[in-house]
Amino acid sequence: MIELGLLALFFLLQKHYKVTVFKTGKQLILFWLIALAIGITWDWYGITSGHWIYPGSGILGIFIGVIPLEDLIFFFSVPYGILVIYLVLEKSFPSKKRTREKL
């Protein structure tokens, strides 16, 4: 499960560089609810329309509805990782014109 490894890596990056991704628990929950809603809708449409399938040998075989568990974890790890990497890069290479505090 590469997705869990990525999630752990992004968490470690966040802690190492001391970046704050979410200021409140509400922000965290809202972010992941939006990511899940978009991801589930996208996958459900693609699967039920026959645009793609998940081969049995490439996944664990645990499904929630028509979506494999790996995809649901992907919906958590990738958006979170993108935010962490963005904040780490922003902290490492600050812009002269704009800083995060001014946003």
N, C-alpha and C positions, 0 to 999 in steps of 0.2 A: 504494500500500500504506500506508494510514493507520496500520495496526497498528505498522509499523516506526517511523513518525514519533512515535507515542505512546510507544513503548518508549524512543526517544531522548529525548523530552521528560521522561519520568519519571526517566531516568538523570541528565539535567541538573539536574532539581529536587533529586534526592538529593544530588548533588555541591554544588550552590549552597547548600543549607540545611545541609549537612554532617550528614545523618542516616545512621545505620547501620541498614540493613534486615536484614542477616544478619551474624552474628558469625563464622560459619565457612562454609566451602565445603559442608560436610555439610548445614547448614541450607538453603542455597540449592538444592542438588540435591533434597533431600527436599521442599521447598516446591513446586518446579516439577514433580517427579514426581507429587505429589498433585494439583496443578492440572491436569496433563495427563491423569491417570487419570480424574478427574471429567469434564473437558471432552470427552475422546474418548468415554467411555461415554455421556454425554448426547447428543452429536452423532450417534454411531453409531446409537443407539436411535431418535432422531428421524428420521434419514434412512432407515434400513431399515424403519421403521414407516410411512413415507410422510407423516409429519407436516410435513416441509418438504423443499424441494429447493433446489439452488443453480443459478440461471440462468447459462448460459454467458456472457452478456454482462456479468455483474456480478462475475466473478471472473477470476483469471489462467488458470485451466484446469489448474493443477497439483494433482493429488490424491494423497494418501497413503491408500490404501484408498479409502473412500468420502468421506473428509473433505478439503475443499480446504485448500491451504497457508495461506490467509488465516486460517482458523479455528484452525489449530495455532498460528500466531503470536499470535492473539487470546488463546489460553489462556496464553501467556507474559506478554503485555503488560498485560492488564487486572488480574489478581491482583497483579502486581508494582506496578502503578500505584496500586491501592487501598492497598497497604501504604505506599508512599512518601507519598501524600497524607495518610494517617492520621498518619504520623510527623511530617510537616512541620507539620500543624495542631496536633499535640500539643506540638511544640517551640515553635510560635508563640504558642499559647494554653495555657500550662501550668495544670493543675488545682492548686488550693491543697491539696486533700485527698490527691492521689496524684501521684506522679511516676514516670516510666518506670524510674528506678533502683530503686524499691521493688518493682517487679513481679517 
